[in-house]
Amino acid sequence: MLDAVRRLWLGTVVLALAACSEPAPQSAAPTAPPAADQWSQRAAAPMARTEVAAASLGGRIWVLGGMPDSGKPAPEVMIYDPAGDRWSPGPALPQGLHHTAAAGDGSRLWVVGGYVEAGSGHAPTAAVRMIDSATGSWTDGPALPEPRAAGALAWDGSRLLYAGGVGPAGLADDVFQLRDGRWNRLGALSLRREHLAAASDGAGTTWFLAGRQG
């Protein structure tokens, strides 16, 4: 993996150099290396939450559901605008969720699975919700083949991929894809896991990272 990361970094440098229209004069002073990425403090979220899902849509970051101090699944949605460094309330989820997964496809935001309140405890759900940035209202999407919580979701540029999590039988390794309006099983992770993360390059490749095995 380290070698792959090194190759990716070197490839980025090569692309940046290739973008120059002409070589620098020999007498030019050496160019200083770019500054390292740094963390900075931004506006605090209006509500304390854990076990949330987050995704971007329309240039803003949507933070969905989670658990407040009460421990109950939360329906609230908080939206962060990086350009203005400010938060605003979003349209509440139809049902309180925590350990859900979210991803944006460029025009819609998808929220898949998660834990919902069930009796005296919490149970995974197969429910899928989506919101269109133009309408601002939630609608039901195609449900997962079976309930899942604490899985990971990504948009790879043409389809949604959901993997891992906790299902009716415990830890899961399924990788599901949403295509033509329905989910089907694409394959399996190398290990059964939950609390994992997902990221995609938006050009057909998705990585499922780390996680917990119980």
N, C-alpha and C positions, 0 to 999 in steps of 0.2 A: 504493500500500500504506500509506504514511504517513497519507493521508487516511482510509483505512479504519480504521486503528488509532485515529486521533483520534475518529472517529465512535463506535467501540466504547467508548472511554473516556468520552466524553460521555454515551453512552447509559447506562453504568453509574452515572454521577453522578446522572442524572435519576431512575433507578430508586431509588437510595438516598434521594433527597430525597422522592420520592413515598411512600416507606414511612413517613415521619413522620406521626403521627396528627394533629398540629396545628402551625401555624406557631409559631416561637419569638417570645416577646414582643419588641417593638421595643427595649426597654431592655436586653435580654440582651447580654452581651459577645460579640464575634465568636468563632465556633467556630474553633479551631485546625485547620489542615489535617492530614489523617492523615499519620502518619509514613511515610516512604518504606520500601519493602521493603529489607531488609538481609540480607547473608549472615552466617551464624554457623557456627562450628566444631562438628561433631558427631563421634560415635564413628567412628574409622577402620575401614574394611572389614578383615576378618581376612586377606584375601589380596590381593596386588597383581595387577591385571588390566588389560588394555587390549582394545579391540574387543569390549566386552560388549554385551548388550541388557538393558534394564530396563523394568519395567512394575509397576503396582500391582494388588493383589488382596487383599481382606479387610483393608484398612487398613494393609497392609504393602507394602514395596517389594522386589520380587524382582530380583536381579541375576544374569544367566544367562550361563554359558559364558565366552567370551573367550580371550585368549592370555596365558599366564604367560611367565616369562623363557625357558622352553624353546622357545617359538614354536609349540607343538602346540595344537590345539583342546582346550579344557578342558570337562569335563562338570559341574564343580561349580556349585552354586547357593547364593547367599548371600541371606539375607532380613533386611531392616532394619525394625525396629519404631520408627517415629518417636515414639510415645507414651513408650516406655521408653528411647529412644536406645541400642538394643542390637542386635547382630547374632546370627543363629543360622544353622546350616547347613540347607539345604533338600534335598529329594530330588534326587539327581544326575540329569542328563539321560541318556537312553539312549545318547547318542553325544556325544562332544566336538564343540563348535561354536564358531566365532567369526564375527563379522559377521552374526549372525543378527538377527531382528527379533521383538519381543514386544509383546503387548497383552493387557489383561484385559477381559472382557466383563461383569464383575460377579460371575460365579460360577465362571468358568474362566479359566485363563491359557493363552494360545496362543503357541507359538514356531514361527516360520515361516522356512524356508530357512536359509542360512548356508553357511560353508565347513566341510567335513569333511576329515579326513586321507584322502588317496588316493595310494597308491604313495609316491613320494618328495616329493609336494607336497600341495596342498590343492585341492579342487574344490567348486563349488557343489552344493547338494542341493535336491531338491524336497520333502523330508520336512517334515511338519507334525506337531508334538506338542502335546498339551494336557494340563493337569492340573486336576483338580477340587479346590477347597480343602477339600472335605469328605473325600474319599478320600485325597488326598495322593499319588496315583500317576499316572505318565505313561501316556498312551495315544496311539496314532497317530490323527491327523486326516486329512482329505482332502488328498492331496498337491497341490502346485502343478502347473499345466499343464506346466511345465518347470523345471529347476533355477534357483535364484536365490540370490545372496548380496549383502550390503551394500545391500539394499533397505529400505523403511520400511513399517511396519504400524500400523494404527489401527482402533479400534472406534468406529463412528459412531452407536451406539445401537441398530442393528438388523442390522448386517453388519460383517464384517471387510473391510478394504481393504488391499491390498499393492501397492506401486508401485516401479518402477525397479529398480536393482541391476545385478548382473553375471550374465549367463546364458551358455549355450553359444556364442552368437554375439557376446559382448562386452557393451557397455553396452546397457541395456534402457530402454524408455519405457512398457512395458505397465502398466496399472492393472487388477488383478484384484480381483474381489469374491467372497466366499464366501457363497453363499445356497443353501438347500435341499440342503445336504450336498455341494456341489461348487463349484469355482472356475470362473469364466468371465471373459473379458476385457471390462472395462467401457469402456475407452477408452485414451488415451495421455497422458503428461505432455507439457508444452510442449517439453521438452528431454530427451534421453537422459542419465541420470545415475545415480550410485551414491553411497554414503555420505550419503544425504539423510535428512531427519527428517520425521516425520508427527505431526500433532496434530488432535484432533477436539473439537467442542463437545458430542458425545454426543447431538446432536439432528439428525443427518443431514448435517452439513457437516464435511469433512476438508480440512486444508491439508497439502500436501507442500512442504517447505521446503529451499531451498539444495541442496547436494550437490556432487559432483565429476564432471567430464567426462572423466577419464582422464589 
